[in-house]
Amino acid sequence: RSSRTALSAMRWDEAQIGEKYTGTVRSIASFGAFVDFGADADGLVHISQIADDRVNDVRDYLEEGQQVEVWLKQKRDGKFGLTMVESKLSGGGGGAREPVNLSPFEGMASDVWVTGTVVTTTNFGAFVKVTGKGGATAQGLVHITQIQDGFVESVADVLQIGQEVQVRVTSVDMGAGKMSLSMKEE
């Protein structure tokens, strides 16, 4: 649990739906992650609320102790529902999700640099949101070995959430809905 005292925790009625908070992942389950975002109870980020893309394994995106930005989506029965994707604030979760459209990135030459924004960092890399042809956006993984030349001990020492970075698209797997990115020269 949190190291804060109950007195300094934000009360249930103080937490505002739609408000952005910085939190810490407390625990991970197959269906999502529990995040301490400063309230008197941890909030749940359901697996469908972690990324725009389809998330098959929470641990591909999050790890315990990781700092994340979340928005309060709902409050019900003393529980908080959170999202890591601002555009998912309205509407329900669950249901079939649209497959990620990576086609604007599929034919992109690997020597073309695009600007991206770090969405989340993990111990194995960073997920970066990039904009392709026609304004289409998608997230891709910059593996820890593709961040910079030389050894990277900790991704969080090199990259921060919200940081703007220059990346290249190195591969697109349309079937899996995954895109690999690099911050290194070819």
Buried (B, 14 or more C-beta within 10 A) or exposed (E): EBEEEEEEBBEEEEBEEEEEBEBBBBEBEEEBBBBBBBBBBBBBBBBBBBBBBBBEEBBBBBBEEBBBBBBBBBBEEEEBBBBBBEEBBEEEBEEEEEEBBBBBBBEBEEEEEBEBBBBBBBEEBBBBBBBBEEEBBBBBBBBBEBBEEEEBEEBBEBBEBEEEBEBBBBEBEBEEBBBBBBBEEE
